């Protein structure tokens, strides 16, 4: 594979000693400003859960999910249909390098409250 600037091959991503493997679901729409915390599955921020390697997220579907990190957007994260984050379609995998699982948030891209699910491995 040729070298590309700002490119990370996720096949080479290492997840040393997974600390938590979990699937979380929530029902939230894109019209509310509420984001769901990955570690708690609610809109209430959970306790800090510090990581070394980050978190690998998988969207098992069927709905598209937006994932963000509170530290990326200085607490604004987008409201309504404005998304400051990464959209994951069904069966898409994403590696988010974060040092605190409590900072990872997600919501649906659907206008009606829709059940969304994310599976993840954190280390």
Residue pairs with C-beta under 8 A, 6 or more apart in sequence:
1 9
8 95
10 93
10 95
13 53
13 56
13 95
14 53
15 53
15 56
15 121
15 123
16 52
16 53
16 123
17 123
18 121
18 122
18 123
19 49
19 51
19 122
19 123
20 49
20 101
20 120
20 121
20 122
21 120
21 121
21 122
22 119
22 120
23 60
23 117
23 118
23 119
23 120
24 36
24 38
24 39
24 40
24 41
24 117
24 118
24 120
25 41
25 115
25 116
25 117
25 118
26 36
26 41
26 42
26 106
26 115
26 116
27 113
27 114
27 115
27 116
28 34
28 35
28 36
28 43
28 107
28 108
28 113
28 114
28 116
29 107
29 108
29 110
29 111
29 112
29 113
29 114
30 66
30 80
30 81
30 83
30 107
30 108
30 109
30 110
30 111
31 80
31 81
31 111
32 80
32 107
32 113
33 79
33 80
34 43
34 107
35 43
35 68
35 77
35 105
35 106
35 107
36 42
36 43
36 105
36 106
36 107
37 43
37 44
37 45
37 46
37 102
37 104
37 105
38 55
38 57
38 67
38 101
38 104
38 105
38 106
38 118
38 120
39 46
39 49
39 101
39 102
39 104
40 46
45 102
46 101
46 102
47 102
48 100
48 102
49 100
49 101
49 102
49 122
50 99
50 100
50 101
51 98
51 99
51 100
51 101
51 122
51 123
52 99
52 123
53 97
53 123
54 95
54 96
54 97
54 98
54 99
54 122
54 123
55 95
55 96
55 98
55 101
55 104
55 120
55 121
55 122
55 123
56 93
56 94
56 95
56 96
56 120
56 121
56 122
57 67
57 88
57 93
57 94
57 95
57 96
57 104
57 118
57 119
57 120
58 88
58 91
58 92
58 93
58 94
58 118
58 119
58 120
59 65
59 88
59 89
59 90
59 91
59 92
59 116
59 117
59 118
59 119
60 90
60 91
60 117
60 118
60 119
61 89
61 90
61 91
61 117
62 90
63 90
63 108
63 109
63 110
63 114
63 115
63 116
64 87
64 88
64 89
64 90
64 108
64 109
64 110
65 87
65 88
65 106
65 107
65 108
65 109
65 116
65 117
65 118
66 83
66 85
66 86
66 87
66 88
66 106
66 107
66 108
66 109
67 85
67 86
67 88
67 94
67 96
67 104
67 105
67 106
67 118
68 77
68 78
68 83
68 84
68 85
68 86
68 104
68 105
68 106
69 85
69 96
69 98
69 103
69 104
69 105
70 77
70 103
70 105
71 98
71 103
72 84
72 85
73 84
73 85
76 84
77 84
77 85
77 105
78 84
78 85
81 111
83 107
83 109
85 105
85 106
86 94
86 96
87 109
88 94
88 118
96 104
98 104
101 122
106 116
106 118
107 116
108 114
108 116
